[in-house]
Amino acid sequence: MDLEDVLKEYLYHCMARNFTPKTMINKRQEYKHLLRFLKEKRGITHLENITEHDLKSYIRGKQQEGLKPVSIVAKIKLVKSFFNWCVKEEGYLEESPMDKIEIPKVPKKVITGFTNKEVTAMIDSFTFKTYLEARNKSIIAMLSDLGIRSKELLTLRHEDFREGALLINGKGNKERIVFVSPVLKKILIKYERIKKEYFKDKIVKSNNYFLSYQGDQMSHVGLYNVVTEAGRRAGVTNKRCSPHNFRHYYSIASLNSSGNLGIYDLSKLLGHSEISTTTRYLASMDNQQLLDKAVASSPLMNLRK
């Protein structure tokens, strides 16, 4: 079978499965590189002629280019997904040439999470004096209190709010409910009041909850800039100030709270499909935090309560 034709079919299959635009861009780019390599370097144009040796050579080339291990692993997974589809869903191959190729291990980095003091300082660094100040304050508060993803925050709409809760449209269009605390709700009420006043005589071009000053949907760059500015104002200089780092903060803070939230509960609130993903968020817990949790959960200590 013509490899280029099968790759095109697979991409349409992925589109039919509602893969995100970002995922589709990554897939198209990777399969374009794979197709060029197999044609120009190995003289292969047909699917059934590809061997594990060809793919190992392709991966070695990525390593020689100096790509980081995490990037190489991501590319390997994209290639593996294609061949798994050829075998398991379409029967174009009896076995995948990727089966005997081991995925390199990626060194795990321990993220240094925000402290309660730093998060408080970042929230307090913004005021309610202007629309943008109120919006930015609400964004930092929401990231801290809900641990939602960047895209989830950027695509929030007014109709997603429930009484004391929020409907989140997460990865893979999977919906979940997160709960809005009274402290966060108080901040959001003020934000909504200021937002309504700011846009009363302006054209609003989007139904999103958080808008640019022109009434458009905020961009990922815009959100990143808000978090960076919060870190700058609060004097957080020794840590990466990014929206995703707030998910780590939320995870640690939630498990350290007195609400008896378990890791399975946390996994559900974060929108993780696998518990192993959640456990990686906990690698930044320091020894004192672990000691405090161990003491708090000690059977003998609880017998005395």
Secondary structure, DSSP 8 states (H G I E B T S, - for coil): -BHHHHHHHHHHHHHHTT--HHHHHHHHHHHHHHHHHHHHTT---BGGG--HHHHHHHHHHHHHTT--HHHHHHHHHHHHHHHHIIIIIS-S-SS-TTTT---------------HHHHHHHHHTS-SSSHHHHHHHHHHHHHHHH---HHHHHT-BGGGEETTEEEEE-GGG-EEEEE--HHHHHHHHHHHHHHHHHTTTS-----BSSB-TTSSB--HHHHHHHHHHHHHHHT--SS---TTHHHHHHHHHHHHSTT---HHHHHHHHT-SSHHHHHHGGGG--HHHHHHHHHHT-HHHHHT-
